[in-house]
Amino acid sequence: MHHKRLVIDANILIRAVLGNRVRNLLETYCENVAFYVAEANADEAKFYLFNVLATKHNLSSGLCGSIFDSVLNIVQVIPDHMLSEMEIKAKARIKARDINDWPVVATALLLECPIWTEDQDFFGSGVATWTTTTVELYLAES
């Protein structure tokens, strides 16, 4: 049973595919923590992985796709239509930094939980944020 919830940003989803630390954290804590990503952010991560990073770093798209799919088996994708009721509120909170990040904020507001990100644009949005360096403190709390 999940007692905690955490929204992950597109950059965390990308890190889960390209590296080990984030993927290991997701796998280690998925029994006790529910991880979420907005559909728009999952699409953003997938686009960036397959159209920029795979080409730039000569990565196998098959391997990236396999890892991406395995990560999405751990992370619950929140459909865009479910965020419409929080869109105006989320945009108001993030507009001074990067209004395009509103789906992450909307998901966090909808689910009343913090965000795991490396993007400083969320700081000051009124939603708690965690970085990969410190997120295990949150994840490991009982």
N, C-alpha and C positions, 0 to 999 in steps of 0.2 A: 504494500500500500504506500502510495506517495503522500508524504506529509508536506513536502516543500515543492515549490514551483520556481522555475527560472526561465526567462525568455532569453534566447540567444540571438545575437545579431548575425548578419551575413558574414562578417569577418571571422566570427568564431566558427561558423559552419565551414568556411573555407579552410581555416586552420585545422579543423577536425579531419578534413580530407587530405591535406598536404603534410601534416605532421603527426606525431604520436601523442604528445602531451594532452591536447584537448580531447582527442578521441579516447584516450585512456581514462580521462576524468569522466567523460560521458558514460563509458562502459562501466566504470567502477561504481558510479552513483545512480545509475538509471533505475535501480530497484527501489530507491528511497526518495528520489527527486524526479519530478516530471519536468521534462525539458520541452520548450515550445519555440517555434519560429513562425513568423508571419509568412504566408504564402508568397508575398512580394519579395521578401528577403531570401527565401529559399530559391526563388526564380533568379534573383540577382546573383546569388552565390553560384548557382549552376551556370549561368551565362558567363560570369567572370572566370570560373574554373575552366570551362570548355573552350571559350573563345579568346581568352587572353593568356591565362597562366599555362595551360597545356601546350599551347604553341610556343610561348616565350621560353619555357623551361624544357621543351621537348618531352613532355609527359605523355604516357599512354592514355588516350581517352577511355579505353576500356577499363583500365585499372582505376582511373579517377571515377568513372561511372559506378563501378562496383563498390568502391569505398563510399561514395556519395550516397548510394542506395542503402548501404549498411548503416550509415549515420542517420538517415531518415527513418530507419526502423526503430531508432531510439528516440528521436525527436518528433514531437507531434506538430504537424503543420496546421496552423490556424488559417482557414480560408479567408480571403480578402473581404468577402461580403459580411463576415462576422465582425469586422472592425469598423464598419460604417458608423455605428453609434458613437464611437470614440474618436473619429477622425478629426472633428473640429477642435475638440479638447486637446488632442495630441499635437495637432499642428500649431496651436497656440503656445504650447509648451516648448516646442523645438524650433519654431520659425526663426528665432534669432541666430541659430547655429547652422542647421541644415534641414529645411522643411521636408526634404525627400526621405528623411529618417522617421517620418511620422508613423509608419506601420509598426515599428519596434515599440515606440512609446504607446501606441494604441493597444497593442497586445499586452504590454505590461499593465496598463490601466485596466483593461478588461479583466485580466486574470489576477490583478492586485498582487503582483510579484516583481522582483527586481530583474535587471537586465545584466547579462554577461556580454561584455563588449570590450574592444580595444579602442573604440572611437570616443574621443573626448567631447564630441558634440552632445552627448547625452547628459553630461555633467551640468547641473543647474536646471534640469527639466522637472525636478520634483519627484523623480523616480530613482530609487536606489540602484546603483550600478556596481558591478564587480568586474575586475580584470582577471585575466588568466593567472596572474601572479598571486592574487589573493582569493580567488573564488573558492578554493578548497576549504577555506575557513568557514564559508557559508554552507558549502555542501556537506561538510563533516559534522556540523552542529546537529545535535539531536533535538 
